[in-house]
Amino acid sequence: MAKQGVASMLALALLLGAFAAIPTGVHSIGVCYGVNGDNLPSASDVVQLYQSNGINLMRIYFPDTNALNALSGSNIGVIMDVPNSDLSSLASDPSAAATWVQSNVQAFPGVNFKYIAVGNEVSGGDTNNILPAMKNVNSALANANLGSIKVSTAVQSGVTQGYPPSQGSFSQGYMGPIAQYLQSTGAPLLCNVYPYFSYTGNEAQIDLSYALFTSSGTVVQDGGNAYQNLFDALVDTFVSALENAGAGNVGVVVSESGWPSAGGDAATPGNAQTYNQNLINHVGQGTPKRPGAIETYIFAMFNEDQKPGAETERHFGLFNPDKSPAYPINFS
């Protein structure tokens, strides 16, 4: 998870309160597997931990050979990132993209790759490389007869603007062409969605219960759509932005969402458990604009003691490095 841009999320969140999620049939839940720690289990133990908890989707942030070998034959669906540092070469050189696909995808035929995320929360001048890199990676996959693996990029809520959710649009010019390209390929947009950052950035105007799915009743009536939690509002802002970019058929996959258990405001094991359990229970029903299950990846599998950034960054884990739960979570 990169440091979040908060400004647009704050605008979204004015006057918002909360809601208790209604348990429904849950769509596939994934968990992001980061390795920024010096005390983490082996990749094979991690895959077994996913399987023993019924977690059937994983996101990894680079072509991690140990993880890919462990995943072979597991049938766990995988999002694999192209690191941001690789975008320039893949954007400028189709042969580099072909080599990347050969080394990191074709070399692991037993892995159930779902998506290649070409960059995660890319910023600055590198944003100009996202779309050409996506196109080159997509072509390389097609040439390798791997066209069923969809190519996208992972973005955070700072690329959107507008409130209420129906007024959502992309605030960054590079996003429109990306959205239209996704529509042409049938790939979803990968969205990192963090009510936690909206809440901590504007505690005076956002009720904690709204961020945690725990209050009752409609908070925002947006035309015919009633919003009872901030997660839905953030997701539907992405949906509206896609519609306004002429890409209303593009799906949304929540490629990260979570809550820290220590290190900052409202970062407690109780709040983390409440958010993540309610998230699991909620995503099976979808959002007001997009009813139906939302493919969702919780950030993150482990507390990672070497992760850079704010103290909270090291406390998003569902599990401790010894594989014990950080707090109880039911994935079923």
Backbone torsions as a table, in degrees:
resi	resn	phi	psi	omega
1	MET	NA	126.9	175.3
2	ALA	-85.0	164.5	175.7
3	LYS	-60.2	133.5	-172.0
4	GLN	-84.5	141.9	167.6
5	GLY	-81.3	122.0	-169.3
6	VAL	-98.1	-22.9	-167.0
7	ALA	-55.8	-49.3	-176.6
8	SER	-69.7	-30.3	178.6
9	MET	-68.1	-33.1	178.9
10	LEU	-66.3	-42.1	178.6
11	ALA	-60.8	-38.1	179.3
12	LEU	-64.2	-34.1	-163.6
13	ALA	-92.3	-0.6	-178.6
14	LEU	-56.9	136.5	174.0
15	LEU	68.7	15.5	-174.8
16	LEU	-94.8	146.7	-178.4
17	GLY	-120.1	-122.9	-171.9
18	ALA	-156.8	176.6	-172.7
19	PHE	-161.5	142.2	175.4
20	ALA	-88.7	121.4	-177.0
21	ALA	-64.8	142.2	176.7
22	ILE	-93.7	117.5	-179.3
23	PRO	-60.0	134.6	177.3
24	THR	-137.7	-177.7	172.3
25	GLY	-61.9	126.2	-172.3
26	VAL	-95.2	132.3	174.2
27	HIS	-72.9	174.5	-179.3
28	SER	-55.8	129.4	178.4
29	ILE	-109.1	129.4	175.8
30	GLY	-110.7	168.3	175.2
31	VAL	-136.4	138.0	179.3
32	CYS	-78.9	133.2	-176.9
33	TYR	-111.9	100.6	175.1
34	GLY	-100.3	157.4	-173.7
35	VAL	-127.1	26.9	179.6
36	ASN	-85.1	63.1	178.9
37	GLY	-151.7	153.5	-179.5
38	ASP	-102.2	10.3	-174.4
39	ASN	-139.0	25.6	-173.5
40	LEU	-86.5	156.3	178.5
41	PRO	-65.8	165.0	175.0
42	SER	-65.3	157.0	-179.4
43	ALA	-59.9	-37.7	179.4
44	SER	-65.7	-38.0	176.0
45	ASP	-66.7	-35.0	179.1
46	VAL	-64.8	-46.1	179.1
47	VAL	-60.7	-41.3	177.0
48	GLN	-62.8	-36.4	178.6
49	LEU	-66.6	-40.2	173.7
50	TYR	-57.9	-50.1	-175.2
51	GLN	-65.1	-40.4	-177.7
52	SER	-68.6	-21.3	177.9
53	ASN	-100.5	5.3	178.7
54	GLY	70.3	25.7	178.2
55	ILE	-90.4	115.4	-171.7
56	ASN	-111.0	13.5	176.0
57	LEU	-138.2	144.2	-179.8
58	MET	-139.4	142.7	168.8
59	ARG	-115.0	132.1	172.9
60	ILE	-120.3	152.7	-167.1
61	TYR	-101.6	1.8	174.1
62	PHE	-164.1	167.0	178.4
63	PRO	-72.1	84.9	-176.4
64	ASP	-83.9	104.6	-174.5
65	THR	-57.8	-41.2	179.8
66	ASN	-62.0	-44.4	179.6
67	ALA	-65.9	-43.1	-177.8
68	LEU	-64.5	-40.5	176.6
69	ASN	-63.6	-40.5	-179.9
70	ALA	-68.8	-31.5	-178.9
71	LEU	-75.8	-19.4	-175.4
72	SER	-57.9	125.2	179.3
73	GLY	82.5	-2.4	-177.0
74	SER	-81.6	-22.1	-174.8
75	ASN	67.1	9.5	172.5
76	ILE	-68.2	127.5	177.9
77	GLY	-72.6	138.8	-169.8
78	VAL	-126.2	130.2	159.5
79	ILE	-94.8	125.5	174.3
80	MET	-118.4	128.9	-179.6
81	ASP	-84.2	145.2	158.5
82	VAL	-86.1	118.6	179.9
83	PRO	-57.0	145.7	-179.6
84	ASN	-55.1	-32.9	-178.1
85	SER	-67.1	-15.5	-179.4
86	ASP	-93.9	-7.2	-171.2
87	LEU	-62.4	-42.2	-175.3
88	SER	-59.5	-47.0	-177.8
89	SER	-68.5	-39.3	-179.5
90	LEU	-70.8	-30.1	179.0
91	ALA	-72.0	-35.0	-172.4
92	SER	-92.6	-15.5	-170.9
93	ASP	-139.3	103.8	177.9
94	PRO	-56.9	-31.7	179.8
95	SER	-68.7	-31.7	175.7
96	ALA	-65.7	-38.5	177.0
97	ALA	-65.6	-40.4	178.7
98	ALA	-63.1	-41.4	178.2
99	THR	-65.1	-40.5	179.4
100	TRP	-61.2	-45.4	179.8
101	VAL	-65.2	-42.2	-179.8
102	GLN	-61.8	-44.3	-174.6
103	SER	-75.9	-31.6	-168.3
104	ASN	-113.6	-13.2	179.4
105	VAL	-120.4	-58.9	-179.3
106	GLN	-60.3	-30.9	-178.1
107	ALA	-70.9	-7.7	-177.6
108	PHE	-129.0	67.5	-174.7
109	PRO	-66.0	-17.7	179.8
110	GLY	-86.2	1.2	-179.0
111	VAL	-95.6	136.0	-178.8
112	ASN	-89.0	76.5	178.7
113	PHE	-71.3	129.6	174.6
114	LYS	-101.2	-49.6	-175.3
115	TYR	-138.4	146.7	165.8
116	ILE	-107.0	119.7	178.4
117	ALA	-93.7	108.3	-177.9
118	VAL	-83.7	86.1	-178.4
119	GLY	91.1	149.9	178.4
120	ASN	-126.1	115.5	178.5
121	GLU	49.3	50.7	-177.9
122	VAL	-66.1	141.5	-179.7
123	SER	-136.6	171.0	176.6
124	GLY	66.8	-152.2	-176.5
125	GLY	-65.0	-22.1	-180.0
126	ASP	-64.8	-17.7	179.5
127	THR	-61.5	-26.4	178.4
128	ASN	-69.3	-16.2	-178.6
129	ASN	-92.2	-11.1	-173.1
130	ILE	-61.5	-55.6	-173.4
131	LEU	-65.7	-47.8	177.7
132	PRO	-62.1	-33.9	176.4
133	ALA	-67.6	-40.8	176.1
134	MET	-58.3	-45.1	-178.5
135	LYS	-63.4	-42.4	-178.8
136	ASN	-68.9	-39.2	177.3
137	VAL	-66.7	-40.4	178.8
138	ASN	-62.1	-43.3	178.4
139	SER	-64.0	-40.1	179.7
140	ALA	-64.3	-40.3	176.7
141	LEU	-64.7	-43.3	179.4
142	ALA	-61.7	-42.3	-179.8
143	ASN	-66.4	-22.7	178.2
144	ALA	-95.1	12.6	-177.6
145	ASN	59.0	36.8	178.8
146	LEU	-121.7	33.8	-176.1
147	GLY	-66.9	-12.1	177.6
148	SER	-73.8	-15.5	176.1
149	ILE	-82.4	120.1	-175.1
150	LYS	-86.8	145.0	-178.2
151	VAL	-111.1	128.7	-180.0
152	SER	-145.4	-163.4	172.6
153	THR	-143.3	154.3	-179.0
154	ALA	-102.5	128.3	-176.6
155	VAL	-127.6	160.5	177.4
156	GLN	-111.7	171.8	-171.1
157	SER	-64.7	-15.7	177.3
158	GLY	-65.2	-12.2	176.9
159	VAL	-84.6	-1.3	178.7
160	THR	-115.1	164.1	175.2
161	GLN	-148.6	163.1	175.3
162	GLY	111.3	142.6	177.2
163	TYR	-150.7	137.7	0.1
164	PRO	-72.6	-175.3	-173.7
165	PRO	-53.1	-33.5	-179.2
166	SER	-64.2	-17.5	-180.0
167	GLN	-95.6	9.7	-177.4
168	GLY	-64.3	140.1	174.9
169	SER	-148.8	165.7	177.0
170	PHE	-80.1	131.4	179.8
171	SER	-89.1	-10.1	-177.5
172	GLN	-114.0	128.4	-174.3
173	GLY	-60.9	-29.0	-178.0
174	TYR	-71.1	-15.2	-174.1
175	MET	-75.4	-32.0	-179.1
176	GLY	-58.8	-52.7	177.6
177	PRO	-61.3	-35.4	176.5
178	ILE	-63.0	-45.4	-180.0
179	ALA	-60.6	-43.1	-179.5
180	GLN	-67.4	-35.0	176.5
181	TYR	-66.2	-42.2	177.1
182	LEU	-59.8	-39.0	178.5
183	GLN	-62.9	-36.3	-178.6
184	SER	-71.9	-25.4	-177.2
185	THR	-101.5	-12.2	-177.5
186	GLY	79.8	14.3	179.0
187	ALA	-90.3	151.3	177.1
188	PRO	-84.5	163.4	168.2
189	LEU	-87.0	133.3	178.5
190	LEU	-92.7	119.7	-171.1
191	CYS	-120.4	124.9	173.9
192	ASN	-90.4	117.7	-168.5
193	VAL	-122.6	115.2	-174.3
194	TYR	-130.1	88.2	170.8
195	PRO	-55.2	-28.1	179.9
196	TYR	-55.5	-45.8	-176.7
197	PHE	-71.2	-33.4	174.7
198	SER	-62.9	-44.4	-178.4
199	TYR	-65.3	-50.6	-175.5
200	THR	-69.5	-21.3	176.6
201	GLY	-82.4	-11.3	-175.8
202	ASN	-155.6	56.0	-174.7
203	GLU	-64.5	-24.6	-178.3
204	ALA	-68.0	-24.9	-174.2
205	GLN	-117.9	-8.3	179.5
206	ILE	-115.0	126.3	177.4
207	ASP	-76.9	134.5	-179.8
208	LEU	-56.7	-37.3	-178.1
209	SER	-64.5	-30.2	176.8
210	TYR	-64.1	-39.1	179.0
211	ALA	-73.1	-27.3	-174.8
212	LEU	-96.6	4.5	-176.8
213	PHE	66.6	27.3	-169.4
214	THR	-115.6	4.0	175.3
215	SER	-106.4	167.7	-172.3
216	SER	-104.7	145.5	171.7
217	GLY	92.3	162.5	179.7
218	THR	-70.4	134.7	176.8
219	VAL	-103.0	-42.2	179.6
220	VAL	-126.8	124.8	173.1
221	GLN	-101.8	112.0	-176.3
222	ASP	-113.5	88.9	-172.6
223	GLY	62.7	-124.9	178.9
224	GLY	-86.4	0.7	-176.0
225	ASN	-104.7	127.6	179.8
226	ALA	-104.2	128.0	-178.3
227	TYR	-109.1	126.3	-178.6
228	GLN	-118.4	-0.6	176.0
229	ASN	-154.7	153.8	-175.1
230	LEU	-70.8	-32.4	178.1
231	PHE	-55.6	-50.0	179.8
232	ASP	-60.3	-40.7	-179.4
233	ALA	-63.3	-41.6	179.7
234	LEU	-67.7	-43.1	178.7
235	VAL	-63.2	-44.9	-177.2
236	ASP	-70.9	-22.4	171.3
237	THR	-65.5	-39.5	173.0
238	PHE	-61.9	-43.2	-179.5
239	VAL	-60.7	-45.9	178.9
240	SER	-63.8	-39.0	178.3
241	ALA	-62.2	-41.1	176.4
242	LEU	-62.7	-43.6	178.4
243	GLU	-60.7	-44.8	-178.1
244	ASN	-70.3	-17.4	175.8
245	ALA	-91.8	7.0	-179.1
246	GLY	76.8	24.8	-177.1
247	ALA	-132.0	46.4	-174.5
248	GLY	-67.8	-12.9	178.5
249	ASN	-89.9	-2.4	-179.0
250	VAL	-74.9	130.9	177.3
251	GLY	-76.6	165.1	175.7
252	VAL	-119.6	125.2	170.1
253	VAL	-110.6	127.8	177.2
254	VAL	-82.8	99.9	-172.0
255	SER	-84.0	-12.0	171.1
256	GLU	-155.4	139.2	165.0
257	SER	-163.9	140.9	-179.3
258	GLY	-176.3	-174.8	-176.8
259	TRP	-149.2	130.3	-178.6
260	PRO	-75.9	151.8	-179.2
261	SER	-100.3	-3.2	179.5
262	ALA	-164.6	165.2	169.4
263	GLY	97.0	0.2	-178.3
264	GLY	-169.9	-177.8	179.5
265	ASP	-57.9	133.1	176.6
266	ALA	60.8	13.3	179.8
267	ALA	-93.2	89.3	179.8
268	THR	-130.7	157.0	175.6
269	PRO	-57.3	-37.2	-179.9
270	GLY	-64.5	-45.1	178.8
271	ASN	-67.8	-38.8	178.9
272	ALA	-63.6	-44.2	177.8
273	GLN	-62.2	-45.2	-179.0
274	THR	-60.7	-48.3	-178.0
275	TYR	-62.7	-52.0	-173.2
276	ASN	-68.2	-37.8	177.4
277	GLN	-67.2	-42.8	178.3
278	ASN	-66.4	-34.0	175.3
279	LEU	-61.3	-48.8	178.8
280	ILE	-57.8	-44.2	-178.5
281	ASN	-68.6	-27.8	-171.5
282	HIS	-87.9	-37.0	-167.1
283	VAL	-68.1	-13.4	174.9
284	GLY	-66.8	-20.2	-177.3
285	GLN	-100.3	-11.6	177.6
286	GLY	79.5	-164.7	-175.4
287	THR	-115.2	169.2	177.7
288	PRO	-56.1	-39.8	179.9
289	LYS	-81.5	-25.6	-177.1
290	ARG	-132.8	73.5	175.2
291	PRO	-60.3	150.6	-177.4
292	GLY	111.8	161.6	-172.7
293	ALA	-62.7	144.2	177.8
294	ILE	-112.9	120.4	174.3
295	GLU	-64.6	123.5	-169.0
296	THR	-137.4	137.8	179.7
297	TYR	-119.0	120.0	179.4
298	ILE	-81.6	136.4	173.5
299	PHE	-102.0	115.4	9.6
300	ALA	-147.9	175.7	-178.1
301	MET	-67.9	-44.6	-173.4
302	PHE	-127.3	152.6	162.6
303	ASN	-69.5	125.0	-173.8
304	GLU	-111.9	107.2	-169.6
305	ASP	-73.8	-11.6	180.0
306	GLN	-109.4	12.0	-179.4
307	LYS	-72.7	131.3	-179.6
308	PRO	-74.7	168.5	176.2
309	GLY	102.8	-162.4	-178.6
310	ALA	-60.5	158.5	-178.1
311	GLU	-57.4	-34.2	179.4
312	THR	-58.6	-30.4	-177.5
313	GLU	-58.0	-24.1	-177.3
314	ARG	-94.2	9.2	-173.9
315	HIS	-135.7	32.7	176.5
316	PHE	-92.3	0.0	-170.2
317	GLY	-72.3	142.3	170.1
318	LEU	-78.4	-23.8	-178.0
319	PHE	-129.6	152.2	171.2
320	ASN	-82.8	162.7	-179.8
321	PRO	-58.4	-23.4	177.4
322	ASP	-83.7	9.3	177.0
323	LYS	77.3	3.8	174.1
324	SER	-78.2	147.6	179.4
325	PRO	-64.7	137.9	173.1
326	ALA	-66.5	-30.0	174.9
327	TYR	-165.0	160.6	-176.4
328	PRO	-67.3	133.3	174.9
329	ILE	-139.8	136.5	176.1
330	ASN	-109.8	116.3	-177.2
331	PHE	-86.3	-7.9	-175.8
332	SER	-94.2	NA	NA
